[in-house]
């Protein structure tokens, strides 16, 4: 009877230990599954991070290129403004020269007219003198 009791207790302990083992195996399986899911999420997050870093690098490169183009355009604008200024200055100088030439032409025409008038008068006097002789 004592042996049967001990045998029953041993079987009860064995069943309890078996139940604990089964529970622990389930918990271990669940933990391994969660670990696998966490690793998958970590890999996905790492891939997203890598993609975002590439996009950031590309955006930074494009920004540098845009700044370079902006500087180039600014230099070109400055050069064109300088050419425009020089062209306007040259145009102003040409206009002044044209006005000066026009005034000179008027003065020469006036002198020519006065010279022709004086020549006409001299001829008239010469003819008068010739007739008086």
C-alpha positions in Angstrom: 0.0 0.0 0.0 2.8 2.4 0.8 4.6 1.4 -2.4 1.3 2.0 -4.3 1.0 5.4 -2.7 4.5 6.3 -3.6 4.0 5.0 -7.1 0.9 7.2 -7.4 2.7 10.2 -6.1 5.6 9.5 -8.5 3.2 9.3 -11.4 1.5 12.5 -10.3 4.8 14.2 -10.1 5.8 12.8 -13.5 2.5 14.1 -15.0 3.0 17.5 -13.3 6.6 17.6 -14.6 5.4 16.6 -18.1 2.8 19.4 -18.0 5.4 21.9 -16.9 7.7 20.7 -19.7 4.9 21.0 -22.3 4.1 24.5 -21.1 7.8 25.5 -21.2 8.1 24.0 -24.7 5.0 26.1 -25.8 6.5 29.2 -24.3 9.9 28.5 -25.9 8.2 28.0 -29.3 6.2 31.2 -28.9 9.4 33.1 -27.9 11.2 31.7 -30.9 8.4 32.8 -33.2 8.4 36.3 -31.7 12.2 36.5 -32.0 11.8 35.5 -35.7 9.1 38.2 -36.2 11.3 40.8 -34.4 14.3 39.9 -36.6 12.1 40.2 -39.7 10.8 43.7 -38.5 14.4 44.7 -37.8 15.5 43.6 -41.3 12.5 45.5 -42.8 13.4 48.6 -40.7 17.0 48.3 -41.8 16.0 48.1 -45.5 13.8 51.2 -45.0 16.6 53.0 -43.3 19.0 52.1 -46.1 16.5 53.3 -48.8 15.9 56.6 -46.9 19.7 57.1 -46.6 20.0 56.6 -50.4 17.2 59.0 -51.1 18.8 61.6 -48.7 22.1 61.2 -50.4 20.5 61.7 -53.8 18.6 64.7 -52.6 21.8 66.2 -51.2 23.6 65.6 -54.5 20.7 67.2 -56.4 20.8 70.2 -54.1 24.5 70.7 -54.7 23.9 70.5 -58.4 21.0 73.0 -58.2 23.2 75.4 -56.2 26.0 75.0 -58.8 23.5 75.7 -61.6 22.1 78.7 -59.7 25.6 80.1 -59.3 26.3 79.5 -63.0 23.1 81.3 -63.9 23.9 84.2 -61.6 27.4 84.5 -63.1 25.8 84.5 -66.6 23.3 87.1 -65.6 26.1 89.3 -64.2 28.0 88.9 -67.5 25.0 89.7 -69.6 24.2 92.8 -67.4 27.7 94.0 -67.9 27.4 93.5 -71.7 24.1 95.3 -71.6 25.7 98.2 -69.7 28.6 98.3 -72.1 26.3 98.2 -75.0 24.1 101.1 -73.6 27.3 103.1 -72.9 28.6 102.5 -76.4 25.2 103.5 -77.8 25.2 106.7 -75.8 28.7 107.5 -77.0 27.7 106.8 -80.6 24.7 109.1 -80.2 26.9 111.9 -78.9 29.3 111.4 -81.8 26.3 111.5 -84.2 25.0 114.7 -82.7 28.5 116.2 -82.8 28.9 115.2 -86.5 25.4 116.6 -87.2 26.4 119.9 -85.6 29.7 119.9 -87.5 27.8 119.3 -90.7 25.4 122.2 -90.0 28.4 124.5 -89.3 30.1 123.4 -92.5 26.9 123.9 -94.6 26.6 127.4 -93.0 30.2 128.2 -93.9 29.7 126.8 -97.5 26.6 128.9 -97.8 28.4 132.0 -96.6 31.3 131.2 -98.9 29.0 130.9 -101.9 27.3 134.1 -101.0 30.7 135.9 -100.7 31.8 134.3 -104.0 28.6 135.5 -105.7 29.2 139.0 -104.3 32.8 139.0 -105.5 31.8 137.9 -109.0 29.2 140.6 -109.1 31.8 143.2 -108.0 34.2 141.8 -110.6 31.6 142.1 -113.3 30.7 145.6 -112.2 34.4 146.6 -112.2 34.8 144.9 -115.6 31.9 146.9 -117.0 33.3 150.2 -115.5 36.6 149.6 -117.3 
